[in-house]
Each structure stands twice: as structure tokens, then as C-alpha cells.
Amino acid sequence: MILKKFAALILPVLASCTGTSDTITVEVTDEVINAGYIGNGVEWDPYDEAESWGAPVSDADWDKLFSRLDYMRPGYVRCMINSPFRYYNAENGKYEPDRNSVSLERLLKYCTDRGIMVVYGEYNPPHWEMKESQQWIDMSVDYLNRLVNEKGFSCIKHFVIFNEPDGNWASTNGDFDLWLSMAKRFHAKMAEYPGLLDKVSLAGPDAVADYRNRNSKFGTDGWLEQTVLKADSIIGLYDIHSYPGQAQVRSGEYGPLLASYRELIPADKKIVLGEAGYKYWREADSLLMAEYNRRVEGHPFTRGSDCNMLVYDYFYGIDMPLLAIEVMNNGFSGVAAWMLDDAMHSQGDSGKPQDIKLWGMWNILGDEVFNDASQEEIRPWFYTWSLVCRYFPAGCDILKTSVGDGNDGIFTVAARKDGKLTFAVINLNDSQRDVTVKLPQSVKDADIFRYEEGNLNTDANGYPAPADDKADGDKVSLSLAPQSMTLITELKDKV
């Protein structure tokens, strides 16, 4: 569903850089700038609403999901629930821990079996009046303990108690003191369960980057600073969310902003982007916003109140790994793409499919719920996001790269895992660029993946496949197609 006419119209505007004929030198050094990377991954929520939509995820669709994720190999998954679809019966106000647990447990078993770290949590209390309720704390922590200690889902390493508590859309409405009080109370309750705090720590503050709620005393910086000052002892992983504009990231402005957030965090702690995607409300992205609005009008299953209508397009497969590059190079330890699958949420989690949050790499219920089987097909950005997950795996070290003269529109990142290198480069220019990559060690028979419009090498499943040519030696010459990504890796099947 890539609209070629739209791409042809707008990509020259998006690529403000102008190519030259000079060869650019890129040097990958031995210097580690970001050690022990957690990994890139996805938001994968357990289809809370599928049964209300009339079609729980079938065994065949689970198998399809598992196959796609087996290729992707996410380093971590953020998995959030809405308790009224799970353990909380809103009709009688009772705690029912076995209620609607099948899909959540299936997801967590997959992650446990494959050693994928999970950041698990709850979007909000069962209803907003319970935002300070001890009843919610008791139910929520008991449910967490049930998953971890009783069910054995050891993949859960961190726990989020409110989604985006700085937002005016959250039950906390930007009240940091409320969030802090609840974080301490949740932590105290977790301590009552033997061994739980040895396995799971709190993640926070889960605030939104580059955002300020007028009802809050703090912007993003303040939420991070206050969390470090007043809650560092109970926070195992810092996390924020990120929804920049395209021009903001492509201009190079966003990396320094991420670096400034990292500087606020203690050196012995890590910080990740718990959610990440693009929004186009900024003036510099007005053409994208206009196209977004055009696609939303009259759409059969989204009103566009919380979605990204451009996830179908080739260029989104450039923009998402570009954001990951900025994450890796600026001290963050991971990023979860929002989101894996359109079938995870409706707006407001209403339980109705008329206004879904269309953000995914596919919609696994496209046929069953939305009468459009084409929505279940893989969208282009799966190609590149899978590569930055699979070949920048958990535990890798990010290496310093430098780009020589004529580097406008060229973004690079490199990593080493178990002595093997991965290098990725994105060319945002609207013309071919020639690059010579100097590596800190010789590579042998390294695979080359190329994401080029109209020229995607895939296997029988539609998953990325390496090109026929290989990379050898400590110097590699590349011709980068316009608006493309190239990835070179020594990592083979056993990543």
C-alpha cells in the first residue's frame, strides 16, 4: 500500500540535502561509546481488545507472529496491559487473576523461551478514580508476582506503573508527586513478595520527550531530574517516550536532545526509549501532515485520532532506523518501536474497532475483524527495523564512528558483539553517494543488506535477505542509493 505518487511528490522535499560526486570516508573506531546495549525492539501488547472485537488471535496468526518475530529477534519488548481486560472485573470490582489471561501468557512464554527482556506494566489504574488506590496496588503487584514467580515468566525484568504520567491524557495529569508516591508504594508492596524485587525492578518515569504539560511542574528534564533525585534507589531502568518530527530527526537536531537526557541519568544506570515513532504536527512536516489527514478522511477503521497513516510508505523504513541510530550513538540503551501490530489497541481502549491505533508493521486481524486481508501483509519498515533489532543485539557495544567531508545526510552506527562487527549507514540525499568505510578490523564474508526503493532482496517469507555480494577486508566501498539504508554484518544465524 505504498503510494508511489505521494512518494515521488514529497521525497525531494524531505531530502533537503544535495548529493555530490565526492567519495565520503567513514571511519569506525575501536572506541566504545555505549557499552552493554540492551537492544532494539517493539511495543507488543497482548491483544487486550481482540475478543471484544469478535476475533481472538488464532493459532495460525500466533504462528505467523512468532515467525516474523523470530526473524526480527527484538532485544526487548515493552508489553503493557489494561487491567479491565485482564484481572479486574469492572462489573463487580473484583480481582480475578485468571480472567482473560491466555494471550498475555502466550506472549510472555514466547519472550521467556527466547530470552527477550520484557518491560511490563499497566497503562493506568482500572479506572481513574483508583489512581491512588491501595486496592489497585495490591491487585497489580499480586498479578505481577503471579506472572513472574508463579507462572515463571522470567522475561519480565522491569515494571511500569503508569503510562506517560506527565501527560494531560494520563490519570496522573502531570502530577509528579502523585507518581512518586505511587512508585514508592508499589515498590514497598513488591518487597512483600519473596524474591520479587530480586527479579523485577521499577522502570520510570515513562515521561514523554520534548513535551510539557501545563498542569505539571516539570517538563521532560524535570521529570528525569526529580526521579534521579528522589527515586533513584527504586528505579532499575530509566525510560522515556519519543515522538519527534521527521525534519527534526533528519536535520540532526534530535541526537543532541537525547544526549542531554542521558546526561541527567546516573552513569551506572541505563535509559531506553520505551515507545518511539513519528508525529507530524510540527510546521516543518506540514506536507506529511496534509497527506496524513487526506488518508484519514473516510477511513473505514481509523479516525486518525492516534495513528500514523504513513507507516505504509517506503520512507518510514528509513526514518525509524534513523531514530534508532540516534538512540545508539547518544547513550540510550534501547528503543522499542511503537508499535508492532495495529490489532493491539483502539483509541481510548474502548473495546471497539472503529478507531484503531494504526501504527504497526501489519494488522494481524486484518482479515478477521477489518475485512481486509492485505492489512496482514508486512509493511516496508519491518525490513529495516528487523535489521536494527537482529544485528544490533542485546549485549553489543556501540562503537564511535566519524564521517568525513561531504557528509550532509549521511548517518552511521557501528557495533561489536563477540568480536564481530555490524555497520549501518543511511543516505538521506536524493542522489547516490559513494562511501569508503574504514573498519577497526578486517571482516570476512560479511553479509550486506540493502534497503532501496524498488530493490528489496527478500526470502520466501518476505523477510530481508542479504545481497549476493559480500564485504571483505578492513576497508569497504559502498555506493549508496538515494534515500536508502545499507547494513553490513559479520553476525550470522547465531546472533
N, C-alpha and C positions, 0 to 999 in steps of 0.2 A: 504494500500500500504506500510505497514511496511516490510522492507526487513529483515527477520529473520536471514538469513545467514550473512548479514552485522552486525546486532546487536550482534550476537554471536562472530563474529570476533573481533569487536572493543571495546565492552563494558569492557572487562577485562583490556584493555589498558587505557580506560577513567577513570576507578575506580582504581586510584593508591593506595588507602587506603586498608589496610588489616584488616579484621574483627578479633575480639577476642570474647571469650566466656563470658567476664565480663559484668555485667549489668551496664549501664550508667545512672547516675542520672541527670535529667534535672529539674531545678527549675524555675518556673515562679513567678516573684515577683509582688508586688503592684506598683512598681516604674514606672511611666510613662516616657518613653524616647522620645516619639514622639506624641504630643497631636494634636487632631483635624485633623486626617489623611483625605486627600481629597478622596483617594480611588484608586484602581487599575482599569484599563480599557483598551481601544483599540483605535488604529487608525482606524477610519471608515469614509472613504472618499466617496462622493456621486455618485460614478459610472459615473464620467465625460465622460468617453470614450465609455460607453456601446452602445450608439446609433450609434456612428461611427463604432463599431464592428458589427452592424446589429441586435442587440438584447437588447433593453432596459429591465431593470429588470421587470419581470411580477408581477402581483398581487400575484400570488401563491408563487413566490420567495420572495417577500417582507414579506408575511406571515410567510414563513419559517425562514427568517432572524429575524423577530420580536420574534418568538417563542424561537429561540436559545438565543437571547439577553435577553429575559425575564427571562430565567433561569440564565444566567450569571450575570445580574444586575451590569453592569460596574459602577464604581463610577464616572468616567468621560470618555469622548470621545474627541479625537482630530480629528477635521474634517477640511480638507484643500481642497481648490478648485484651479483649473486652470481657470483663467478668460476667455481665448479664447473659452472654452467650456461652459461658462456661460454668463456673462453680456457684454463681449467685442466681438463685431463682427469684426474679423480680416480682413474681405473682404472690409469693408468700414471704419474701425477705429472708429465706433460709439459705444456709450454706450446704451445697450439695456437690461435694468434690468429684463424684463420678459422673456428673452431668456433662454430656457433650464433650467427652474427653478424647475421643478416638483420633480425630485429625491432628490435634496437638501432640498426642503421644506418638503418632506415626512420624510426624516431622522431627520431634526430638530424638526418636530412635535412629532415624537416618543420620542426624548430626552426631549422635553419640557413636554410632558404628563407624563413622568416617573421621572421627577426631576433629570435628569442626567446633570451634569455640562459639558459644551462643551467649549473647546479651539478651536476657529475657526480662519481660516486665509487663506493666499494665498501663494502658493509655490514661485511665482516670479511675476514680472510685466507682463502685456500682451505680451510684447516682451522685450528683454533685453535692447534695446535702451531707454526704458521708466523707467529704474531703478531709475532715479532722477526726473521723470516727475510729474509735478503738476496735469496733466490730470489724471494720474493713481491714485494719492492720492484722487482727487475729486470723481472719479468713485468708487473707492474701499470703501471709507468711506460712500458715499451715499448708496451703496449697503448694507453695514453693518447696517446702520441706518434703511434701508428698512426692513431687516430681523428682527431686534430687536424691533424697535419702531412701524413700520407699520404692519408687519406680526405677531408680538407678540411672537417671538421665544425667550422667556426669559431664555432658557437654555444657551445661549451664554453669557459667563462671561469674557472671555479673547480673545484677538485678536493678531495674529501673522502676521507680515508684510513681512517677508522673511523667507523661509525655509533654515536653516543651512547657515546663511550668512558668516560664517567663511570658508566655503568650496570652493575649486577651481572649483567646479561644479555649484556654485551659481552665479547669475548675479553680486553680490557684490564682488565675488572672494576674500573674506577675508578682505575687506576694512571696518574696524570698524568705521572710521569717517563717511563714507557714510551711514552705517547702523544707526549710532547715529543721524545724520542729518535727515534721513527719519523718524526715530522713533519720533523725536520732531515735525516734520511737520505733520505726521499722527495724533499725539496727539492733535495738535493745530486745525486740521480740525475736529476731533471728538468733540472738545469743541464747535464748531459752531452749533451742533445739540442739541437742548434742551433735557436734561436728558440722553444723550447717555453715557457720562462718568460716570454717576451715576450707570449705569448698566454694562458697559463693560470697562475693563482696558487692557492695552498692556501686552502681555507676551513676555519675551525675556531673553537672547539674541537668544535662539534657536540654540546655538552652539553645536558642537559635542565633547563629552567627549574623552579624551585621543587621541587628534588629533591636528596637527599643519600644517597649510597651509604655505608654504614657502613664499607666497605672502602677508601674514598677519603679522602685527607687534606683534600679540599675539597668544598664544595657548589658551586652554580652560580656564586655570586660569586667564589669562589676559583679556579674553572677559568677564568673570564674574566680575572680579575686576573693570574693566573700566565701566561696566554697572552700578554697585553699586555706583561708584564714580560720574558718570556723568549723570545717568538717573534714579536713584532710585525713584525719585519723580513721575515719569510717568509709572513705572513698577509695575503692580499689582501682577504678578506672574512670578517668575524666572523659566526658563526651559532650559534644555539641552537634547541632544540625546545621546544614549548609544548603542554601538555595540561591546561589548567585545568578547574575545575568550572564548571557553569553559574551557580550562585549567586555564585561568586567574581567572574565577569566582569560579570554583570548588576548586582551591587551597586556597581560602580565601583572595586573593590579592585585589579583586575588592571593597569589602566593605570599607576598609580604604580610597581608592581613592574617593569613593562617599562622605564619611565623610569629606574629605579635601575640596571638592567643597562646601559642606553645610556650612562649617566654614566661607566661603567667603561672605555668604549672611546675611543681617541684621536679627536679631533674630525675628523681628516682621513680616518678610516676609516668604513665603513658596517657595519651589523649587520642581519641578517634572521632571521626565524623559518624555519628550514629545513623543519620539519614543524609542523603545528598542527592540533589537533582537540580534542574534549572527552572527558573521562573523569568518571565519576560515583561514584567511591568515597568522596567526602567526605560527611560526615553531612548537610550542607545539601542534598545531592542524593539523599537516600535514596529518595524516591519514584521518581525516574528510574531509580535502580539496581534497584529492585524490578521495574519494568517491563522493564528490560533483561534481568534474569535470567529473567523469565517468558517472554520471546520466545526466549531461547536454548534453553530446555529442549526437547529433542527436535527441534531444528532439523536439517534434512536435510543442510546443508553448512557449518555452523559450530558449533563447540563453545563459541564465545564467549570463547576464551582470549585473543584480541587482536582485538576488533572493537568497533563501535558500532552496536547494534541500533536506534538511534533516528535514523539517517540517513534513514529513510523519512519522517520526520514534518515537518510544516509548520514547527514552531518551530525545527528545526535550520537552516532557511533564514533565521531571524532571528539565531540565535546565532553562526553563522560570520561573516557580515559585521560583526556587533558586535565580534568579536575583531579583524577587520581594521581597524575604526575605531580601536580602542585602539592597534593597531600604528602606524597612520599618524600619530596625534596624539601619540605618545610617543617619537618619534625613531628608530624602526626604519625600515628602508628597503624592506621587503617581507615577504611571508608566503606560504608555499606550503601549501596545504590538504592534509592527509593524509586521503584520497587521492583520485585521480581515479576509480579503477576497481577494483572487487572482484577482478577477474581477474588482479591483479598478484602476489598472494602467498598462500601457505598459511602457517599457523603453523609457525615454525621452518624455513620454506622447504624442506619435506620432499619436494616434488615430488608430493604427493598432495592431492586436492581435498576431503578430508573435513572439514577445519577451516580454512577460508579466513579471511583478514583482511578481514572485511566492513566497509568504511569508505567506500565510494565514492559517486559520483554515479550509478552504474549498474554492471552487470556485463556486459561486452561478450560474455562467453562463457556467458551465462545459458542460452541455448538449447542450444548445442553440448555443454557439459560438465555443466550442472546441471539440465537438463530443465525449465527454467522460463524461457520467453521473456520473461515480464514483468519479469525482473530486468534486461533490457537497456534498459528504458524509463528516461527521465530522471526523477530524483528531485527533489523540490521545491527542495532547496538549490542545485541547478545554476542556478536562476533568479537568485538574489541574488548567488551567487559570481561568475557571469558578469558581472554588472553592476559589481561592485567591481574585477574584473580589467580589463574593457573600458574603463571610464570613469574609472579612476584609472591611466592608462597609464604606461609607463616614461618617465622624464624629467619627470613633472609635479612641481609644487611644492605641498606641503601648506600650506594657509592656516590661520591661527588663527581659531577660531570661539568665540563665547561664547553662553551660554544664560541667559536671564533667569529671574525668579522663577517658581516652579511647575514647575521643570524635572525633578523626580524621574522617572526612567525615560525621559528623552529623551537620546539620544546623537547627535552630529552630527560630520561631517567635510566638508571642502571642499578642492578643489584647482584649480590653474590650469595649463593646458598650451597653449602657443602663443596666449596671450591669452584662451583660452576657459575657462569655469568649469564645474565639476561640484560638486554639493552633495548629500549624502545625510543622511537623518535616520531614526532608528529610534525608534518608540514602543513601550516595553515595558509600558505600562499596559494594564489590562483595560477601558479605556474610551477613547472618541475624545478626541484632544487637538487643539486649534486652535493653529496656529503661524504667526507672521509672520516671514519670513526677509528680513533686510536684507542686500543684496549690495553689494560694493565697486564694482560696475559694472553697467550695465544689460545684461540678456540679451534676446535676441530670438528668438522661435520655438523656445525651448529645449524639448527632449523631457522628458516626465515618465513615469517608470516607477513602478508601484505593486505592491508585494508584499503582498497582502491575502488572507487565507484565504477560499477560495471565489470569489475575484475576481482571477484572474491573466490578464492580457492576453498572448496568445502568438500567434506566427505559425504557418504550416502545419507547421513542423518541431517545434513545441513550445518554441521559443526565446522569450525575453522580447521583447515588442513595446510601444512607447510607447502611452500613453493618447491619446485623441482631443484632449484639451485640451493647451495649450502654456503655457509660462511666458514672460512679457514684463516688462521694466522692472527697476528696482533694488530692488523690494520684491515679494515673492511670498507670498500667503496660502495655507496648506495646512490641510486637515482630515485628520488622521492617524487612520486606523482603529486599533482595538486590536491590539496585537501585530503591528505592520506596519513595513515599510520603504518610504520614498519616495526616489527619486533623480531629480534634475533635472540635465540636462547640455546644454551647447551643442555638445559634440562630436558630430559626425555620423558618416557612414560612414568618413571618412578620419581615424581616431583616430591 
